[in-house]
């Protein structure tokens, strides 16, 4: 899909620049967009390359900035996001809808941008704000899971609930890994701009780049902290599952040990020997029952005294 919109050009009244938005473009749309902006636009393979020289580079006056591993919403998969910023045009290439771009386009009518560089920084600022919201949501969910895992329940923890929690923790770990790649790509991009910003960006944009860079750096530190917490939570949930399994095995072990003495007694008295004095006793049956019950109660009392049951 190819969508073009004119935006204000800084420094000259009446002049306009072009904002080209490409969503899963076809080769024909890429060629059409390149013809309109006057410079080459990399295809999907070009913005997916992970080496630094392919992520950030200068082609003439155009600045090519790519995020090869980008995810904006959990519902979407990981896909590349590419920008080409030039004095007279901004090209955005994406694989799925990015709500920040839609809201920004609606906001341009009320707050016009000051050229492609200003529009690009607005996009980055909105993306960073959304990533911060995602990290805050993950932190809140993680805290709730920690509370559920370590609070002493009134009844025994259900294995199915722990398995569900383990699945959710795994999903959070996967999302944190994706956010790590996104934030790492933004850090590389913004570090490059902070050190080698083109002159046509304007002096006032350097402070904005530095501020956004600090925000991304703080989010990256927060993401690393969440990564450590998710590892601890994952180990904790696995430990709780093992504890519940050990409880089941302990009950089965106690039941098997308690069942051995009465089984031996019943087996002895069930033999078909002719000379068994107990069979002739008047109270032999009652004595046998008492002996069997005693052989059950004594091991249970011993286990209870040791604190095993």
C-alpha positions in Angstrom: 0.0 0.0 0.0 1.3 3.4 -1.0 0.1 6.6 0.8 1.6 10.1 0.1 1.0 13.3 1.9 2.6 16.8 1.6 4.0 18.4 4.7 5.5 21.8 5.4 9.1 22.5 4.4 11.2 24.3 7.0 12.9 27.6 6.2 10.8 28.6 3.2 7.2 29.8 3.2 4.9 27.9 0.9 7.4 25.1 0.1 6.3 21.5 0.8 8.0 18.2 1.4 6.6 14.7 0.9 5.7 12.0 3.4 5.5 8.6 1.8 4.0 5.7 3.8 4.6 2.2 2.5 2.9 -0.8 4.0 3.9 -4.1 2.5 4.7 -2.4 -0.8 4.9 -4.2 -4.1 7.9 -3.7 -6.4 5.8 -1.5 -8.5 4.8 0.7 -5.5 8.5 0.9 -4.5 9.5 2.1 -7.9 6.6 4.6 -8.0 7.6 6.0 -4.6 11.3 6.2 -5.6 10.3 8.2 -8.7 8.2 10.6 -6.6 10.9 11.3 -3.9 13.9 11.2 -6.3 16.1 8.7 -4.6 16.3 4.9 -4.2 14.2 3.2 -1.5 15.5 -0.1 -0.1 13.2 -3.2 -0.3 12.1 -5.4 2.5 15.3 -7.5 2.3 17.4 -4.3 2.5 15.8 -3.0 5.7 15.9 -6.5 7.3 19.7 -6.8 7.3 21.1 -6.7 10.8 24.7 -5.4 10.3 25.2 -1.8 11.4 26.3 -0.6 8.0 23.0 -1.6 6.6 20.9 -0.3 9.5 22.3 3.2 9.4 23.9 4.8 6.3 24.0 7.9 4.2 23.1 7.9 0.5 23.7 11.4 -0.9 21.6 13.7 1.3 19.2 10.9 2.3 19.7 9.2 5.6 18.7 5.5 5.7 17.6 4.3 9.2 16.4 0.8 9.7 15.0 -1.3 12.6 15.4 -4.9 11.3 13.7 -6.4 14.4 10.7 -4.3 15.3 7.4 -5.2 17.1 4.9 -2.5 18.1 2.0 -4.7 19.3 2.0 -8.1 20.8 -0.6 -9.2 18.2 1.8 -8.6 15.4 4.9 -10.5 14.6 8.5 -9.2 14.4 9.0 -7.3 11.2 11.5 -4.6 9.9 10.7 -0.9 10.1 12.6 1.4 7.8 13.0 5.2 7.4 14.6 7.2 4.7 14.9 10.9 5.7 15.9 13.5 3.2 15.6 17.3 3.1 12.5 17.1 0.9 10.9 13.8 1.8 10.4 11.2 4.5 9.8 7.6 3.5 8.4 5.1 6.1 8.4 1.4 5.2 6.5 -1.1 7.4 4.9 -4.5 7.4 1.8 -3.9 9.5 -0.2 -0.9 10.9 1.6 1.3 13.4 -1.1 3.2 15.4 1.4 6.0 16.3 1.6 6.9 12.6 -2.1 7.0 12.2 -2.6 9.3 15.3 0.3 11.4 14.1 -1.3 11.9 10.7 -4.5 13.0 12.4 -2.5 15.4 14.6 -0.7 17.1 11.8 -3.9 19.1 10.9 -3.8 20.8 14.3 0.0 20.8 14.8 1.8 21.0 11.5 5.3 19.6 11.4 8.5 21.5 10.5 9.8 19.3 7.7 10.8 15.6 7.3 13.3 15.7 10.2 10.7 17.0 12.6 8.1 14.5 11.4 10.6 11.6 11.8 11.4 12.6 15.4 7.7 12.9 16.2 7.3 9.3 15.0 10.3 8.1 17.1 9.0 9.9 20.2 5.6 8.3 19.8 7.1 4.9 19.3 9.2 5.3 22.4 6.2 6.4 24.4 4.3 3.3 23.4 7.3 1.1 24.2 7.4 2.6 27.6 3.7 1.8 28.1 4.3 -1.8 27.0 7.1 -2.1 29.6 5.0 -0.6 32.3 2.2 -3.1 31.5 4.6 -6.0 31.5 6.0 -4.8 34.9 2.5 -4.7 36.3 1.6 -8.1 35.1 4.9 -9.5 36.4 4.2 -8.0 39.9 0.7 -9.6 39.9 2.1 -13.0 39.0 4.8 -12.7 41.7 2.0 -11.9 44.2 0.0 -14.9 43.1 3.0 -17.2 43.2 4.4 -16.3 46.6 1.2 -15.5 48.6 0.2 -18.4 50.8 -3.1 -19.7 49.4 -5.9 -20.9 51.6 -5.9 -24.2 49.7 -3.3 -26.1 47.9 -2.0 -24.6 44.7 -3.6 -26.2 41.6 -1.1 -27.7 39.2 -3.2 -26.4 36.2 -3.0 -22.8 37.5 0.8 -23.1 37.8 1.1 -24.5 34.3 -1.0 -21.6 33.0 1.2 -19.2 34.9 4.3 -20.9 33.5 2.9 -20.4 30.0 2.2 -16.7 30.6 5.6 -16.2 32.1 7.1 -17.7 28.9 5.1 -15.4 26.8 6.3 -12.4 28.8 9.9 -13.6 28.4 9.4 -13.8 24.7 7.9 -10.3 24.5 10.8 -8.9 26.6 13.2 -10.4 24.2 11.5 -8.8 21.3 11.4 -5.4 23.1 15.1 -5.8 23.8 15.8 -6.1 20.0 13.6 -3.1 19.3 15.2 -0.9 22.0 18.7 -2.0 21.0 17.9 -1.0 17.4 16.6 2.4 18.5 19.7 3.0 20.7 22.0 2.3 17.7 19.9 4.6 15.5 19.7 7.5 18.0 23.4 7.2 19.0 24.3 7.6 15.3 22.1 10.6 15.0 23.4 12.1 18.2 27.0 11.8 17.0 26.6 12.4 13.2 23.4 14.4 12.8 23.1 16.0 9.3 23.3 19.8 9.2 20.0 20.1 7.4 18.2 18.5 10.5 18.6 21.9 12.2 20.3 22.8 15.5 17.1 22.6 17.5 16.7 18.9 16.7 19.9 17.9 18.5 18.4 18.5 21.9 15.4 16.4 21.0 17.6 13.6 19.8 19.6 13.7 23.0 16.4 13.7 25.1 14.9 10.7 23.2 18.2 8.9 23.4 18.2 9.3 27.2 14.6 8.0 27.3 15.5 4.9 25.2 18.6 4.3 27.4 16.4 4.4 30.5 13.9 2.0 28.9 16.7 -0.3 27.9 17.9 -0.4 31.6 14.4 -1.0 32.7 14.0 -3.8 30.2 17.1 -5.5 31.5 15.7 -5.3 35.0 12.5 -6.9 33.8 14.6 -9.6 32.1 16.3 -10.5 35.4 12.9 -10.5 37.2 11.3 -12.8 34.5 14.2 -15.2 35.0 13.6 -15.2 38.7 9.9 -15.6 38.3 10.3 -18.4 35.8 12.6 -20.3 38.2 10.1 -19.7 41.0 7.2 -21.0 39.1 9.2 -24.1 38.1 10.2 -24.5 41.7 6.6 -24.3 42.9 5.6 -26.9 40.3 8.4 -29.2 41.5 7.2 -28.7 45.1 3.7 -29.7 44.2 5.0 -32.7 42.4 7.2 -33.6 45.4 4.1 -33.4 47.6 2.3 -35.9 45.4 5.4 -38.2 45.3 5.7 -37.9 49.1 2.0 -39.0 49.6 2.5 -41.9 47.3 5.8 -42.9 49.1 4.1 -42.7 52.5 1.1 -44.7 51.2 3.4 -47.4 49.8 5.5 -47.7 53.0 2.4 -47.7 55.3 0.9 -50.5 53.1 3.9 -52.8 53.4 3.4 -54.1 57.0 -0.3 -55.0 56.7 0.4 -56.6 53.4 3.1 -58.8 55.0 0.8 -59.8 57.9 -2.1 -60.6 55.6 0.2 -62.5 53.3 1.5 -64.6 56.2 -1.9 -65.4 57.6 -3.2 -66.2 54.2 -0.8 -69.1 53.8 -2.3 -72.6 53.5 -0.1 -74.4 56.1 -1.9 -77.1 58.1 -0.2 -76.2 61.4 -1.0 -72.5 62.1 -2.0 -72.1 65.7 -3.5 -68.6 65.1 -6.3 -70.2 63.0 -7.5 -72.1 66.1 -7.6 -69.1 68.4 -11.1 -68.0 69.5 -10.1 -64.3 69.1 -7.6 -64.9 66.4 -9.6 -62.9 63.8 -9.9 -59.9 66.1 -6.2 -60.1 67.1 -5.3 -60.1 63.4 -7.4 -57.1 62.6 -5.8 -55.2 65.5 -2.4 -56.2 64.4 -3.1 -55.0 60.8 -4.5 -51.6 62.0 -1.5 -51.2 64.4 0.9 -51.9 61.6 -0.8 -49.0 59.7 -1.0 -46.5 62.6 2.5 -47.0 63.9 4.3 -45.9 60.7 1.8 -43.0 60.2 2.6 -41.8 63.8 6.3 -42.1 63.1 6.0 -40.1 59.9 4.0 -37.5 61.6 6.5 -37.2 64.4 9.3 -36.7 61.8 7.1 -34.0 60.2 6.8 -35.8 56.9 3.0 -35.8 56.8 
